[in-house]
């Protein structure tokens, strides 16, 4: 009986930690995404580019407008290219 209570408490605290980390990650992604200048690429400031080229640059970044899709892609990229994935 005592072992079950400890296991339940540990599971509950583990889930609380995981939920806090997930929520913190989503909130930090939202803050970065909503920050001024996030949607601007330095290549857009190049005076040699015409309006069509600037439009193509902006079109290439459209997937970053959805915060959830952006965070999933960043997590996938991190997971695939991290040191942990290469072991």
C-alpha positions in Angstrom: 0.0 0.0 0.0 2.8 2.4 0.9 4.7 1.6 -2.3 1.6 2.4 -4.4 1.2 5.8 -2.8 4.8 6.7 -3.4 4.6 5.5 -7.0 1.4 7.6 -7.6 3.0 10.6 -6.0 6.1 10.2 -8.2 4.0 9.7 -11.3 1.9 12.8 -10.5 5.0 14.9 -9.9 6.6 13.6 -13.0 3.6 14.5 -15.1 3.5 17.9 -13.5 7.1 18.5 -14.4 6.5 17.3 -18.0 3.4 19.5 -18.4 5.3 22.5 -17.0 8.2 21.9 -19.4 5.8 21.6 -22.3 3.8 24.7 -21.4 7.0 26.6 -20.9 8.3 25.6 -24.3 5.0 26.6 -26.0 5.0 29.9 -24.2 8.6 30.7 -25.0 8.0 29.8 -28.6 5.0 32.1 -28.7 7.0 35.0 -27.2 9.8 34.5 -29.7 7.3 34.2 -32.6 5.4 37.3 -31.5 8.5 39.4 -30.9 9.0 42.4 -33.2 11.2 41.6 -36.1 10.7 37.9 -36.1 9.1 37.8 -39.5 11.8 40.0 -41.1 14.8 38.5 -42.9 17.9 40.5 -43.3 17.9 39.5 -47.0 14.8 41.7 -47.4 16.9 44.7 -46.8 19.2 44.0 -49.8 18.6 46.9 -52.2 19.5 44.6 -55.1 16.4 42.4 -54.6 13.2 43.3 -56.4 9.7 43.0 -54.9 9.2 39.6 -56.4 12.3 38.2 -54.7 11.2 39.7 -51.4 7.8 38.1 -51.8 9.5 34.8 -52.5 11.5 35.1 -49.3 8.4 35.8 -47.3 6.5 32.9 -49.0 9.3 30.6 -47.9 8.7 31.5 -44.3 4.9 31.1 -44.2 5.1 27.9 -42.2 6.5 29.9 -39.3 3.3 31.9 -38.9 1.5 29.0 -37.1 3.0 28.8 -33.6 2.1 25.2 -33.1 3.5 24.0 -36.5 6.6 26.2 -35.9 7.2 24.6 -32.4 6.7 21.1 -33.8 9.2 21.7 -36.6 11.7 23.2 -34.3 11.3 20.3 -31.9 11.7 17.8 -34.7 14.8 19.6 -35.9 16.3 19.7 -32.4 15.5 16.0 -31.9 17.0 14.9 -35.2 20.2 17.0 -34.9 20.9 16.9 -31.2 23.7 14.9 -29.6 21.1 12.5 -28.0 19.7 11.5 -31.4 23.2 10.7 -32.8 24.0 8.1 -30.1 
